Amino acid sequence: MTEMVNVQDAKTRLSELLARVERGEEFVLARSGRPIATLKAVERAPRRQLGFAPGPELPESFWEPMSDDELAAWGV
């Protein structure tokens, strides 16, 4: 069962409530007994792995230095 907490009470007990939220509890924040928000833990996004998509195959010549003509074409 979700516990309802008055906003003013939540302000004074925020650290305690957050510790309980980290343990899996949820709270409904209310103003004058009227629910206005839910306080619950955020689901962590899965860690992103970079480089998961294969890139194009590069010819060995890709790693060779550019010729003077190629450098001129790039404005270098």
N, CA, C and O atoms as a GROMACS GRO file, in nm:
protein
  304
    1MET      N    1   0.084  -0.118   0.000
    1MET     CA    2   0.000   0.000   0.000
    1MET      C    3   0.089   0.125   0.000
    1MET      O    4   0.187   0.132   0.074
    2THR      N    5   0.054   0.221  -0.082
    2THR     CA    6   0.131   0.344  -0.094
    2THR      C    7   0.089   0.440   0.018
    2THR      O    8  -0.030   0.461   0.042
    3GLU      N    9   0.188   0.497   0.083
    3GLU     CA   10   0.161   0.590   0.194
    3GLU      C   11   0.140   0.730   0.140
    3GLU      O   12   0.215   0.775   0.052
    4MET      N   13   0.039   0.801   0.192
    4MET     CA   14   0.014   0.939   0.153
    4MET      C   15   0.084   1.030   0.253
    4MET      O   16   0.070   1.014   0.374
    5VAL      N   17   0.159   1.128   0.201
    5VAL     CA   18   0.236   1.219   0.286
    5VAL      C   19   0.199   1.362   0.248
    5VAL      O   20   0.198   1.398   0.130
    6ASN      N   21   0.170   1.443   0.349
    6ASN     CA   22   0.140   1.584   0.326
    6ASN      C   23   0.267   1.653   0.276
    6ASN      O   24   0.377   1.619   0.320
    7VAL      N   25   0.254   1.750   0.186
    7VAL     CA   26   0.369   1.819   0.127
    7VAL      C   27   0.456   1.882   0.236
    7VAL      O   28   0.578   1.870   0.231
    8GLN      N   29   0.395   1.946   0.333
    8GLN     CA   30   0.472   2.010   0.440
    8GLN      C   31   0.552   1.906   0.519
    8GLN      O   32   0.668   1.928   0.553
    9ASP      N   33   0.490   1.794   0.546
    9ASP     CA   34   0.559   1.686   0.618
    9ASP      C   35   0.672   1.630   0.532
    9ASP      O   36   0.780   1.599   0.583
   10ALA      N   37   0.649   1.617   0.401
   10ALA     CA   38   0.752   1.567   0.310
   10ALA      C   39   0.872   1.661   0.306
   10ALA      O   40   0.985   1.615   0.296
   11LYS      N   41   0.848   1.791   0.314
   11LYS     CA   42   0.959   1.888   0.314
   11LYS      C   43   1.050   1.866   0.434
   11LYS      O   44   1.172   1.872   0.421
   12THR      N   45   0.991   1.842   0.550
   12THR     CA   46   1.072   1.827   0.670
   12THR      C   47   1.136   1.689   0.681
   12THR      O   48   1.236   1.672   0.752
   13ARG      N   49   1.081   1.590   0.610
   13ARG     CA   50   1.132   1.452   0.619
   13ARG      C   51   1.188   1.403   0.486
   13ARG      O   52   1.195   1.282   0.464
   14LEU      N   53   1.228   1.495   0.398
   14LEU     CA   54   1.268   1.455   0.263
   14LEU      C   55   1.380   1.352   0.262
   14LEU      O   56   1.372   1.254   0.188
   15SER      N   57   1.484   1.372   0.341
   15SER     CA   58   1.595   1.275   0.342
   15SER      C   59   1.548   1.136   0.381
   15SER      O   60   1.588   1.037   0.320
   16GLU      N   61   1.464   1.130   0.482
   16GLU     CA   62   1.411   1.000   0.526
   16GLU      C   63   1.327   0.936   0.417
   16GLU      O   64   1.340   0.817   0.389
   17LEU      N   65   1.239   1.016   0.354
   17LEU     CA   66   1.154   0.963   0.248
   17LEU      C   67   1.236   0.914   0.130
   17LEU      O   68   1.206   0.809   0.073
   18LEU      N   69   1.339   0.989   0.093
   18LEU     CA   70   1.425   0.947  -0.019
   18LEU      C   71   1.498   0.817   0.012
   18LEU      O   72   1.514   0.732  -0.076
   19ALA      N   73   1.541   0.801   0.136
   19ALA     CA   74   1.607   0.675   0.175
   19ALA      C   75   1.509   0.558   0.162
   19ALA      O   76   1.547   0.449   0.118
   20ARG      N   77   1.386   0.581   0.199
   20ARG     CA   78   1.285   0.475   0.188
   20ARG      C   79   1.250   0.447   0.042
   20ARG      O   80   1.225   0.333   0.004
   21VAL      N   81   1.248   0.552  -0.040
   21VAL     CA   82   1.223   0.534  -0.183
   21VAL      C   83   1.334   0.450  -0.245
   21VAL      O   84   1.307   0.364  -0.328
   22GLU      N   85   1.459   0.474  -0.204
   22GLU     CA   86   1.570   0.394  -0.255
   22GLU      C   87   1.556   0.247  -0.218
   22GLU      O   88   1.609   0.161  -0.288
   23ARG      N   89   1.485   0.219  -0.111
   23ARG     CA   90   1.462   0.079  -0.070
   23ARG      C   91   1.338   0.020  -0.138
   23ARG      O   92   1.302  -0.095  -0.112
   24GLY      N   93   1.273   0.099  -0.226
   24GLY     CA   94   1.162   0.044  -0.303
   24GLY      C   95   1.024   0.094  -0.265
   24GLY      O   96   0.926   0.054  -0.329
   25GLU      N   97   1.011   0.178  -0.165
   25GLU     CA   98   0.880   0.228  -0.126
   25GLU      C   99   0.837   0.342  -0.219
   25GLU      O  100   0.921   0.407  -0.282
   26GLU      N  101   0.707   0.365  -0.226
   26GLU     CA  102   0.652   0.476  -0.302
   26GLU      C  103   0.561   0.557  -0.212
   26GLU      O  104   0.501   0.505  -0.118
   27PHE      N  105   0.551   0.686  -0.242
   27PHE     CA  106   0.467   0.776  -0.164
   27PHE      C  107   0.384   0.862  -0.256
   27PHE      O  108   0.425   0.895  -0.368
   28VAL      N  109   0.265   0.899  -0.208
   28VAL     CA  110   0.182   0.995  -0.277
   28VAL      C  111   0.191   1.124  -0.197
   28VAL      O  112   0.164   1.124  -0.077
   29LEU      N  113   0.231   1.232  -0.262
   29LEU     CA  114   0.238   1.361  -0.196
   29LEU      C  115   0.102   1.429  -0.212
   29LEU      O  116   0.044   1.430  -0.321
   30ALA      N  117   0.053   1.485  -0.101
   30ALA     CA  118  -0.081   1.543  -0.102
   30ALA      C  119  -0.079   1.682  -0.041
   30ALA      O  120   0.001   1.712   0.048
   31ARG      N  121  -0.169   1.765  -0.090
   31ARG     CA  122  -0.189   1.898  -0.033
   31ARG      C  123  -0.334   1.901   0.016
   31ARG      O  124  -0.427   1.884  -0.063
   32SER      N  125  -0.351   1.924   0.146
   32SER     CA  126  -0.485   1.925   0.207
   32SER      C  127  -0.559   1.794   0.180
   32SER      O  128  -0.680   1.794   0.155
   33GLY      N  129  -0.486   1.683   0.184
   33GLY     CA  130  -0.547   1.552   0.165
   33GLY      C  131  -0.576   1.518   0.020
   33GLY      O  132  -0.629   1.410  -0.008
   34ARG      N  133  -0.542   1.606  -0.074
   34ARG     CA  134  -0.567   1.582  -0.217
   34ARG      C  135  -0.437   1.541  -0.285
   34ARG      O  136  -0.342   1.618  -0.286
   35PRO      N  137  -0.431   1.420  -0.342
   35PRO     CA  138  -0.307   1.372  -0.406
   35PRO      C  139  -0.266   1.465  -0.521
   35PRO      O  140  -0.349   1.506  -0.602
   36ILE      N  141  -0.134   1.497  -0.526
   36ILE     CA  142  -0.085   1.583  -0.633
   36ILE      C  143   0.037   1.526  -0.705
   36ILE      O  144   0.065   1.565  -0.819
   37ALA      N  145   0.109   1.434  -0.642
   37ALA     CA  146   0.229   1.380  -0.707
   37ALA      C  147   0.264   1.246  -0.645
   37ALA      O  148   0.218   1.211  -0.537
   38THR      N  149   0.347   1.172  -0.718
   38THR     CA  150   0.399   1.044  -0.669
   38THR      C  151   0.549   1.056  -0.653
   38THR      O  152   0.618   1.110  -0.740
   39LEU      N  153   0.600   1.005  -0.543
   39LEU     CA  154   0.744   1.002  -0.518
   39LEU      C  155   0.786   0.856  -0.525
   39LEU      O  156   0.752   0.775  -0.439
   40LYS      N  157   0.862   0.824  -0.631
   40LYS     CA  158   0.908   0.686  -0.649
   40LYS      C  159   1.045   0.687  -0.714
   40LYS      O  160   1.087   0.787  -0.771
   41ALA      N  161   1.114   0.576  -0.704
   41ALA     CA  162   1.249   0.564  -0.758
   41ALA      C  163   1.246   0.571  -0.910
   41ALA      O  164   1.150   0.527  -0.974
   42VAL      N  165   1.351   0.626  -0.965
   42VAL     CA  166   1.367   0.635  -1.110
   42VAL      C  167   1.433   0.506  -1.158
   42VAL      O  168   1.530   0.458  -1.100
   43GLU      N  169   1.378   0.450  -1.265
   43GLU     CA  170   1.440   0.332  -1.322
   43GLU      C  171   1.565   0.375  -1.398
   43GLU      O  172   1.559   0.464  -1.483
   44ARG      N  173   1.675   0.314  -1.367
   44ARG     CA  174   1.800   0.348  -1.434
   44ARG      C  175   1.798   0.299  -1.577
   44ARG      O  176   1.758   0.186  -1.605
   45ALA      N  177   1.844   0.385  -1.666
   45ALA     CA  178   1.854   0.347  -1.807
   45ALA      C  179   1.971   0.248  -1.822
   45ALA      O  180   2.072   0.260  -1.752
   46PRO      N  181   1.956   0.154  -1.911
   46PRO     CA  182   2.069   0.060  -1.931
   46PRO      C  183   2.190   0.136  -1.984
   46PRO      O  184   2.177   0.233  -2.057
   47ARG      N  185   2.306   0.090  -1.945
   47ARG     CA  186   2.430   0.154  -1.989
   47ARG      C  187   2.443   0.139  -2.140
   47ARG      O  188   2.427   0.030  -2.195
   48ARG      N  189   2.473   0.250  -2.205
   48ARG     CA  190   2.485   0.249  -2.350
   48ARG      C  191   2.623   0.201  -2.391
   48ARG      O  192   2.724   0.237  -2.330
   49GLN      N  193   2.624   0.120  -2.494
   49GLN     CA  194   2.749   0.068  -2.545
   49GLN      C  195   2.779   0.139  -2.677
   49GLN      O  196   2.701   0.131  -2.772
   50LEU      N  197   2.890   0.207  -2.682
   50LEU     CA  198   2.927   0.277  -2.804
   50LEU      C  199   2.995   0.181  -2.901
   50LEU      O  200   3.062   0.086  -2.861
   51GLY      N  201   2.975   0.209  -3.027
   51GLY     CA  202   3.041   0.129  -3.129
   51GLY      C  203   2.973  -0.005  -3.154
   51GLY      O  204   3.038  -0.098  -3.201
   52PHE      N  205   2.846  -0.017  -3.123
   52PHE     CA  206   2.778  -0.145  -3.139
   52PHE      C  207   2.742  -0.173  -3.285
   52PHE      O  208   2.724  -0.289  -3.322
   53ALA      N  209   2.731  -0.068  -3.367
   53ALA     CA  210   2.696  -0.088  -3.508
   53ALA      C  211   2.824  -0.100  -3.590
   53ALA      O  212   2.916  -0.020  -3.574
   54PRO      N  213   2.831  -0.197  -3.677
   54PRO     CA  214   2.952  -0.211  -3.759
   54PRO      C  215   2.962  -0.096  -3.859
   54PRO      O  216   2.862  -0.052  -3.915
   55GLY      N  217   3.081  -0.049  -3.879
   55GLY     CA  218   3.105   0.058  -3.975
   55GLY      C  219   3.140   0.001  -4.111
   55GLY      O  220   3.148  -0.121  -4.128
   56PRO      N  221   3.161   0.090  -4.206
   56PRO     CA  222   3.197   0.040  -4.339
   56PRO      C  223   3.339  -0.017  -4.338
   56PRO      O  224   3.424   0.023  -4.258
   57GLU      N  225   3.362  -0.110  -4.426
   57GLU     CA  226   3.495  -0.166  -4.443
   57GLU      C  227   3.583  -0.059  -4.506
   57GLU      O  228   3.545   0.000  -4.608
   58LEU      N  229   3.699  -0.033  -4.449
   58LEU     CA  230   3.791   0.067  -4.502
   58LEU      C  231   3.908  -0.001  -4.571
   58LEU      O  232   3.966  -0.095  -4.518
   59PRO      N  233   3.943   0.048  -4.690
   59PRO     CA  234   4.060  -0.010  -4.757
   59PRO      C  235   4.187   0.031  -4.682
   59PRO      O  236   4.187   0.132  -4.612
   60GLU      N  237   4.292  -0.044  -4.697
   60GLU     CA  238   4.420  -0.013  -4.631
   60GLU      C  239   4.471   0.124  -4.673
   60GLU      O  240   4.538   0.191  -4.595
   61SER      N  241   4.439   0.167  -4.796
   61SER     CA  242   4.486   0.297  -4.844
   61SER      C  243   4.426   0.412  -4.763
   61SER      O  244   4.477   0.524  -4.766
   62PHE      N  245   4.318   0.385  -4.690
   62PHE     CA  246   4.256   0.488  -4.606
   62PHE      C  247   4.355   0.542  -4.504
   62PHE      O  248   4.352   0.661  -4.472
   63TRP      N  249   4.441   0.457  -4.453
   63TRP     CA  250   4.534   0.494  -4.347
   63TRP      C  251   4.664   0.558  -4.399
   63TRP      O  252   4.746   0.607  -4.321
   64GLU      N  253   4.681   0.556  -4.529
   64GLU     CA  254   4.802   0.615  -4.587
   64GLU      C  255   4.789   0.767  -4.591
   64GLU      O  256   4.678   0.820  -4.601
   65PRO      N  257   4.902   0.839  -4.583
   65PRO     CA  258   4.896   0.986  -4.591
   65PRO      C  259   4.836   1.032  -4.723
   65PRO      O  260   4.850   0.965  -4.825
   66MET      N  261   4.771   1.148  -4.720
   66MET     CA  262   4.713   1.205  -4.843
   66MET      C  263   4.823   1.260  -4.932
   66MET      O  264   4.928   1.305  -4.886
   67SER      N  265   4.795   1.256  -5.060
   67SER     CA  266   4.891   1.314  -5.156
   67SER      C  267   4.876   1.467  -5.152
   67SER      O  268   4.781   1.519  -5.093
   68ASP      N  269   4.969   1.536  -5.214
   68ASP     CA  270   4.962   1.682  -5.218
   68ASP      C  271   4.835   1.728  -5.291
   68ASP      O  272   4.775   1.828  -5.252
   69ASP      N  273   4.795   1.658  -5.395
   69ASP     CA  274   4.674   1.694  -5.468
   69ASP      C  275   4.550   1.679  -5.379
   69ASP      O  276   4.460   1.764  -5.380
   70GLU      N  277   4.545   1.569  -5.302
   70GLU     CA  278   4.431   1.547  -5.212
   70GLU      C  279   4.428   1.653  -5.102
   70GLU      O  280   4.320   1.703  -5.067
   71LEU      N  281   4.543   1.687  -5.046
   71LEU     CA  282   4.548   1.791  -4.944
   71LEU      C  283   4.503   1.925  -5.001
   71LEU      O  284   4.432   2.000  -4.934
   72ALA      N  285   4.543   1.956  -5.124
   72ALA     CA  286   4.502   2.081  -5.188
   72ALA      C  287   4.350   2.084  -5.208
   72ALA      O  288   4.286   2.188  -5.192
   73ALA      N  289   4.293   1.967  -5.243
   73ALA     CA  290   4.149   1.960  -5.263
   73ALA      C  291   4.074   1.990  -5.133
   73ALA      O  292   3.963   2.043  -5.136
   74TRP      N  293   4.133   1.956  -5.020
   74TRP     CA  294   4.073   1.983  -4.889
   74TRP      C  295   4.111   2.121  -4.838
   74TRP      O  296   4.065   2.162  -4.731
   75GLY      N  297   4.193   2.193  -4.912
   75GLY     CA  298   4.230   2.328  -4.871
   75GLY      C  299   4.337   2.330  -4.764
   75GLY      O  300   4.347   2.427  -4.688
   76VAL      N  301   4.414   2.226  -4.756
   76VAL     CA  302   4.519   2.217  -4.653
   76VAL      C  303   4.654   2.243  -4.715
   76VAL      O  304   4.755   2.240  -4.645
   0.00000   0.00000   0.00000
